[in-house]
Amino acid sequence: MKKVRRRYLALEIDSGELFDSREFLDAVWSAVLKLYGEYGASRVGLALIDYDMEKRFAVIRTVHTAVDMVRTALASMTRIGNKPVAIHILRVSGTIRSLYTKTKK
């Protein structure tokens, strides 16, 4: 059995509104579902690792083969609920430790 290689994405949430972690993750999942369907979403292995509402910072985990799919889905997000939003990917890393040291968050 092969080892699952994961990637961690540091995200900046650019919006004038605040969102809780559930709203944010549901919006990311719906963007992935809209672009790739259920089969594509099942291959992503998406998980929310860290979410800071005040700093507008999030860390998500995905499978290394689906990084491009997740990046595309995040770029396509323009709204969470009825609130406008833009998601910026700050850094992609193979470990959480190096992700935090490189982003200084």
SEZAVEX-918306 format. One record per residue (C-alpha): residue number from 1; residue in three letters; x, y, z. Coordinates in nm, 2 decimals. Layout:
BEGIN
{mido: NUM zavo: Ala X: X Y: Y Z: Z}
...
//
This chain:
BEGIN
{mido: 1 zavo: Met X: 0.00 Y: 0.00 Z: 0.00}
{mido: 2 zavo: Lys X: 0.13 Y: 0.34 Z: -0.10}
{mido: 3 zavo: Lys X: 0.19 Y: 0.62 Z: 0.15}
{mido: 4 zavo: Val X: -0.05 Y: 0.91 Z: 0.11}
{mido: 5 zavo: Arg X: 0.15 Y: 1.22 Z: 0.03}
{mido: 6 zavo: Arg X: -0.02 Y: 1.54 Z: 0.15}
{mido: 7 zavo: Arg X: 0.02 Y: 1.91 Z: 0.08}
{mido: 8 zavo: Tyr X: -0.08 Y: 2.20 Z: 0.30}
{mido: 9 zavo: Leu X: -0.20 Y: 2.53 Z: 0.16}
{mido: 10 zavo: Ala X: -0.18 Y: 2.85 Z: 0.36}
{mido: 11 zavo: Leu X: -0.47 Y: 3.08 Z: 0.25}
{mido: 12 zavo: Glu X: -0.56 Y: 3.44 Z: 0.30}
{mido: 13 zavo: Ile X: -0.93 Y: 3.53 Z: 0.30}
{mido: 14 zavo: Asp X: -0.98 Y: 3.87 Z: 0.15}
{mido: 15 zavo: Ser X: -1.32 Y: 4.00 Z: 0.26}
{mido: 16 zavo: Gly X: -1.48 Y: 4.27 Z: 0.46}
{mido: 17 zavo: Glu X: -1.70 Y: 4.01 Z: 0.63}
{mido: 18 zavo: Leu X: -1.61 Y: 3.74 Z: 0.89}
{mido: 19 zavo: Phe X: -1.69 Y: 3.38 Z: 0.83}
{mido: 20 zavo: Asp X: -1.69 Y: 3.09 Z: 1.07}
{mido: 21 zavo: Ser X: -1.49 Y: 2.77 Z: 0.99}
{mido: 22 zavo: Arg X: -1.80 Y: 2.57 Z: 0.89}
{mido: 23 zavo: Glu X: -1.91 Y: 2.84 Z: 0.63}
{mido: 24 zavo: Phe X: -1.57 Y: 2.86 Z: 0.49}
{mido: 25 zavo: Leu X: -1.52 Y: 2.48 Z: 0.45}
{mido: 26 zavo: Asp X: -1.87 Y: 2.44 Z: 0.30}
{mido: 27 zavo: Ala X: -1.79 Y: 2.70 Z: 0.04}
{mido: 28 zavo: Val X: -1.46 Y: 2.54 Z: -0.05}
{mido: 29 zavo: Trp X: -1.64 Y: 2.20 Z: -0.09}
{mido: 30 zavo: Ser X: -1.91 Y: 2.35 Z: -0.30}
{mido: 31 zavo: Ala X: -1.66 Y: 2.51 Z: -0.53}
{mido: 32 zavo: Val X: -1.48 Y: 2.18 Z: -0.58}
{mido: 33 zavo: Leu X: -1.81 Y: 2.00 Z: -0.64}
{mido: 34 zavo: Lys X: -1.92 Y: 2.27 Z: -0.89}
{mido: 35 zavo: Leu X: -1.60 Y: 2.24 Z: -1.09}
{mido: 36 zavo: Tyr X: -1.52 Y: 1.86 Z: -1.07}
{mido: 37 zavo: Gly X: -1.83 Y: 1.69 Z: -0.96}
{mido: 38 zavo: Glu X: -1.86 Y: 1.42 Z: -0.70}
{mido: 39 zavo: Tyr X: -1.60 Y: 1.20 Z: -0.85}
{mido: 40 zavo: Gly X: -1.34 Y: 1.48 Z: -0.85}
{mido: 41 zavo: Ala X: -1.43 Y: 1.59 Z: -0.50}
{mido: 42 zavo: Ser X: -1.38 Y: 1.24 Z: -0.37}
{mido: 43 zavo: Arg X: -1.02 Y: 1.24 Z: -0.50}
{mido: 44 zavo: Val X: -0.93 Y: 1.57 Z: -0.33}
{mido: 45 zavo: Gly X: -0.91 Y: 1.46 Z: 0.03}
{mido: 46 zavo: Leu X: -0.98 Y: 1.81 Z: 0.16}
{mido: 47 zavo: Ala X: -0.95 Y: 1.89 Z: 0.53}
{mido: 48 zavo: Leu X: -0.94 Y: 2.21 Z: 0.73}
{mido: 49 zavo: Ile X: -0.64 Y: 2.22 Z: 0.96}
{mido: 50 zavo: Asp X: -0.63 Y: 2.57 Z: 1.10}
{mido: 51 zavo: Tyr X: -0.87 Y: 2.86 Z: 1.07}
{mido: 52 zavo: Asp X: -0.83 Y: 3.21 Z: 1.23}
{mido: 53 zavo: Met X: -1.13 Y: 3.44 Z: 1.17}
{mido: 54 zavo: Glu X: -0.97 Y: 3.76 Z: 1.30}
{mido: 55 zavo: Lys X: -0.64 Y: 3.72 Z: 1.10}
{mido: 56 zavo: Arg X: -0.84 Y: 3.59 Z: 0.80}
{mido: 57 zavo: Phe X: -0.59 Y: 3.30 Z: 0.77}
{mido: 58 zavo: Ala X: -0.66 Y: 2.93 Z: 0.70}
{mido: 59 zavo: Val X: -0.46 Y: 2.62 Z: 0.64}
{mido: 60 zavo: Ile X: -0.61 Y: 2.33 Z: 0.44}
{mido: 61 zavo: Arg X: -0.48 Y: 1.98 Z: 0.36}
{mido: 62 zavo: Thr X: -0.52 Y: 1.80 Z: 0.04}
{mido: 63 zavo: Val X: -0.36 Y: 1.50 Z: -0.15}
{mido: 64 zavo: His X: -0.05 Y: 1.60 Z: -0.35}
{mido: 65 zavo: Thr X: -0.22 Y: 1.49 Z: -0.68}
{mido: 66 zavo: Ala X: -0.51 Y: 1.73 Z: -0.63}
{mido: 67 zavo: Val X: -0.33 Y: 2.05 Z: -0.55}
{mido: 68 zavo: Asp X: -0.40 Y: 2.20 Z: -0.89}
{mido: 69 zavo: Met X: -0.77 Y: 2.11 Z: -0.85}
{mido: 70 zavo: Val X: -0.79 Y: 2.28 Z: -0.51}
{mido: 71 zavo: Arg X: -0.61 Y: 2.59 Z: -0.63}
{mido: 72 zavo: Thr X: -0.85 Y: 2.62 Z: -0.93}
{mido: 73 zavo: Ala X: -1.15 Y: 2.58 Z: -0.70}
{mido: 74 zavo: Leu X: -1.02 Y: 2.84 Z: -0.46}
{mido: 75 zavo: Ala X: -0.96 Y: 3.08 Z: -0.74}
{mido: 76 zavo: Ser X: -1.31 Y: 3.04 Z: -0.87}
{mido: 77 zavo: Met X: -1.47 Y: 3.13 Z: -0.53}
{mido: 78 zavo: Thr X: -1.62 Y: 3.48 Z: -0.54}
{mido: 79 zavo: Arg X: -1.88 Y: 3.45 Z: -0.26}
{mido: 80 zavo: Ile X: -1.94 Y: 3.27 Z: 0.07}
{mido: 81 zavo: Gly X: -2.31 Y: 3.29 Z: 0.12}
{mido: 82 zavo: Asn X: -2.41 Y: 3.63 Z: -0.01}
{mido: 83 zavo: Lys X: -2.08 Y: 3.80 Z: 0.10}
{mido: 84 zavo: Pro X: -1.81 Y: 3.88 Z: -0.15}
{mido: 85 zavo: Val X: -1.47 Y: 3.70 Z: -0.10}
{mido: 86 zavo: Ala X: -1.14 Y: 3.64 Z: -0.27}
{mido: 87 zavo: Ile X: -0.91 Y: 3.36 Z: -0.16}
{mido: 88 zavo: His X: -0.53 Y: 3.41 Z: -0.20}
{mido: 89 zavo: Ile X: -0.29 Y: 3.11 Z: -0.17}
{mido: 90 zavo: Leu X: 0.01 Y: 3.23 Z: 0.03}
{mido: 91 zavo: Arg X: 0.22 Y: 2.91 Z: 0.02}
{mido: 92 zavo: Val X: 0.20 Y: 2.54 Z: -0.05}
{mido: 93 zavo: Ser X: 0.42 Y: 2.30 Z: 0.16}
{mido: 94 zavo: Gly X: 0.46 Y: 1.93 Z: 0.23}
{mido: 95 zavo: Thr X: 0.47 Y: 1.98 Z: 0.61}
{mido: 96 zavo: Ile X: 0.28 Y: 2.20 Z: 0.85}
{mido: 97 zavo: Arg X: 0.60 Y: 2.30 Z: 1.03}
{mido: 98 zavo: Ser X: 0.76 Y: 2.45 Z: 0.72}
{mido: 99 zavo: Leu X: 0.44 Y: 2.61 Z: 0.61}
{mido: 100 zavo: Tyr X: 0.41 Y: 2.80 Z: 0.94}
{mido: 101 zavo: Thr X: 0.78 Y: 2.90 Z: 0.94}
{mido: 102 zavo: Lys X: 0.76 Y: 3.03 Z: 0.58}
{mido: 103 zavo: Thr X: 0.44 Y: 3.22 Z: 0.63}
{mido: 104 zavo: Lys X: 0.53 Y: 3.35 Z: 0.98}
{mido: 105 zavo: Lys X: 0.17 Y: 3.31 Z: 1.11}
//
